[in-house]
Amino acid sequence: METQTSDTSNDSIQQLADELKQRRDELKLKYNLGKAEVRDRWDELEKEFQQAQSKLKQVGEEMKDSAHESRLQFKVFLKNLSERYDTLREELKN
């Protein structure tokens, strides 16, 4: 039962990471056409996205054995980054 919970939790983290990558890819296209003042925020988000990708690879194995709290913290990190991409997307619409 523990393994199933861990697998489900890891799957949801991977799903969040995949959704984040999709948002990022969409914004990357708009960024190239975007306003100059948005570029600094994009660059900051890009750094964090790269860190998230590295962490996901690095933590993948560790998450199998790590505490539930660690997985939750990483999910919160991914959701926060995703929300910031959404905010930037809304600003690019204007």
N, C-alpha and C positions, 0 to 999 in steps of 0.2 A: 504494500500500500504506500509506503514511503517513497519507493522508486517511482510509482505512478505520479505522485504529487510532485516530485522533483522534475520528472519528465514534462509534466504539464506546465510547471512554472518555467522551465527552460524553454519550452515551446512558445510560451507567451512572451518571454523576453526576446526570442528570435523574431517573433511576429512584430513586436514593437520596433526592433532594430530594422526590419525590412520596411515597415511603414515609414520610419524616419528617413531611410535612404530614398524612398520614393518621393517624399516631400522635398528632400534636399535636391534631388535630380530635377524636379519641376522648377524649383526656385533658381537653380543654377542657370536654366535657360532664360528665365526672366531677369536674372541678375545681369546678364550680359547686355541687356537692353535697358537696365534700370538706371535709377538716379544715382548720381555720384555720392550723395550723402548716405546712401544705404550701403555702399561698398565697405565701409569700416565695420559695420555691424555684420555684414556677410562674412568678412574675413575672420571675425571673432567666432562666429558660429562654425565656420569651416574648421578652425583649430579644434574646437570642442567636438565636432563630428569625427574628425580624425582620431582624437583621443578615445572617443566612444568605440570606434571600430577596432582600435588596438586593444582596448579593454575587453571587448566582447571576445576577441580571439584568445586573449591571455587568460581570461576568467572562465572561459568555457569549461575547461576540465575542472577547475577549482570549484565551480558552481555545483558540480555533481555531489561534492562532499561538504559544501559550505552551508552555513546556517541560513535559515529562511530569511532572516533579517538582511543579510547581504544581498540576496536576490531582490528583495523588495527595494532596497536602496538603489540598486542599479536600474530597476524598472522606473523608479521615480526620476532618476537622472535622465533616462531616455525620454520619458514623457515631457519633462521640463524642456529639454532640447527641442523636441518636436513642437511644443507650444510656441517656442521662440521662432522657429521657422514659420509657423502659421502666422504669427504677428508680422513678421517681415513680409510674407506673401501679401497680407492685407495692405500693408503700406505700399507695396509695389503696384497694387491695383489703382491706387489714387494718383 
